[in-house]
Amino acid sequence: LTTFLLSMHATPFYYAGDEIGMSNIRFDNVEDYLDIETINRYNFLKRTGGDYQGFLEDQKTSGRDNARTPIQWDSSSNAGFTSGTPWLKVNPNYGQINVAVQEKDERSPLHYFRKMIRLRKEKQVLVYGNYTLLDLENPQVYAYTRELEDEKVLVLLNFSSDAGSFVVP
């Protein structure tokens, strides 16, 4: 995803924690949510009756608070975010997914993010180049080029879990 976002035209958008691959938390209790939309939907469900468990399961994938947990700096208490009480619970995976762990790993999402940022700064073709989609019918490989003046970059991405192949034109 980092390659995709940083090799496309326009301004790439990253939310806090994306650069280290933070995953969404999946709260088990409605009381853990602070998002007003979730709270309002829950209150409506209480007034009108409905499937509480189904609602809670839906919020695990669609609730906005899932992506609003504190940035995971290290494996200390509250993921190193605060010595106080964070506004939302810290994702339980903070011991494995955090900045401190990834700083030490040259193959981490954080290091890859930084490399792609450098490449985007060095290669104007990734910012301003014309986009051409290749092999539209390929179900595994999303292929495109970015071209600016005499520079051309081929980008090959696979967003599936299946192996893919691509023949360079």
N, C-alpha and C positions, 0 to 999 in steps of 0.2 A: 504494500500500500504506500509506503514511503517513496518508493521509486515512482509509482504512478503520480502521486501528488506533486512531487518535486520535479517531474519531467513534463508536466503539462503547463499550458499557457495560463496566465492569471496568477492571482495570489494564493499560495497554498495556505490551507487553514489547519492548524493543529490545536487541539484542546489540551489542557494541562494533563500531562501523563502520557499522551500519545507517543511522544518521542522515546519512551522507555517501554512501550507496549503494555501499559496498565490496562487491565481488563475491568469490565463492569462488575460492580459488586451485585449480589443477588440477595436483597434483604428478605428475610422470612416473616417479618412482622410489619404491619402497616405503620406502627409507631416509629419505625426507623426512618421513614420518609419525612422530609421537610418540604418537598415540592408542593406548591399550592394546588397545582393541577391534580396531582395524585390525591391529596387530602380532600379536595372538592369532589372528585369522582368517588372516593371512598364514602364520604358523607352522603352523597346522593344514593349510593348503593345501600347504605344503612336505612335511609328513609323509604326507599322503594322496594327493598328486598332484592335479592340477587345472589349470584354465585361468588361468595367471598374468596374461596380458594382459587377460582378461575381468575378473578380480578388480581389477586396477589401474584399468581403465575405470570399474568400478562405484564404486570409492573416490573417483573424481573428482567424483561427484555425491552420494554418500552418506556419505563419510568425515567425521567430526566435525572433524578438523583443518582442513578447508577453510575453516571459518568462525572459526578461532582464530588467524589470523595477526595480527601486531601492527597496531595502529591506525595509519593512514597520516596523519601530521601534516603532512608537507610533502614536497618532492621531493629532499631531501638524503639522504645515505646512511642506509640502514635506515628510510627514510620518516620520519626525524626521531624515531623511537620510542626509539632507544638509541644510544649511542656504542659500546656493547659488541656482543656477539653475541646476536641475538634467539633465543628458543627455537625458533621456526619461521621459515622463509624468509618474506620480505616479498613480497607479491603484486607481480609485475612492472609492474602498471598504476599503481603508487603515484605516478608522475610526473604523471599526469592526474587520478587520483582521490585527493584528499587535502584536509585541512581548509584549508590555506593557500590553495589554488586556489579553493575554494568560498567562503571568506570574502569574496573579491573579486567574486563573481558573485551578484547579487541573485536570479537564477533557478535557483540551485543546489539540490540536494536538502537541503543543510544549512540554507539560508535558509528553504526551504519547511517543513522539520521545525520550526524555531523559530516560524514563523508559526502552524503548527497547534498547537503547545504553548500559545502565547499564547491562541489562539482557544478551546482546550479549558478553559483557566483562566478565561476571561471568560464562557463560555457553559456554565452548569451543565447545560443541556439535553443537551450532548454526554456528560456524565458520568452523569447520573441519569435522563435522559429515557426514556420508553417507546420501544421499538423496534418498528416496523411494517415488514415486508417488503412491497415493491410489485412488481408485474409479474414474478411468479415465473417465468413462461415465457419471458422475454426472455433470449436466449442471449448478448447482448453487454453489456447494462447491468444492473448490480447496483444496484437502487434501494431506498432505505428512508428512513423518516422517524424522527426522534427528537423526542419531544414531552414537554414538562414545563410544567404549568400553562397559561399563555397563549402559550408560545413553541413554535414548530415549525420544525425544520430538515429540509430535503430533501437527501439525499446521493445523488449519481449517480456510479457508478464503472464503468469499462470495463477489465477485466483481460485483454482479448484485443487482438490487433493489428488487428482489423477495426473499422471505424467502426460506431457503434451509434446508435440513436435511442430516444427515450423521450417519451411523451405525458404531460404533467403532468395528473394527475386533477383 
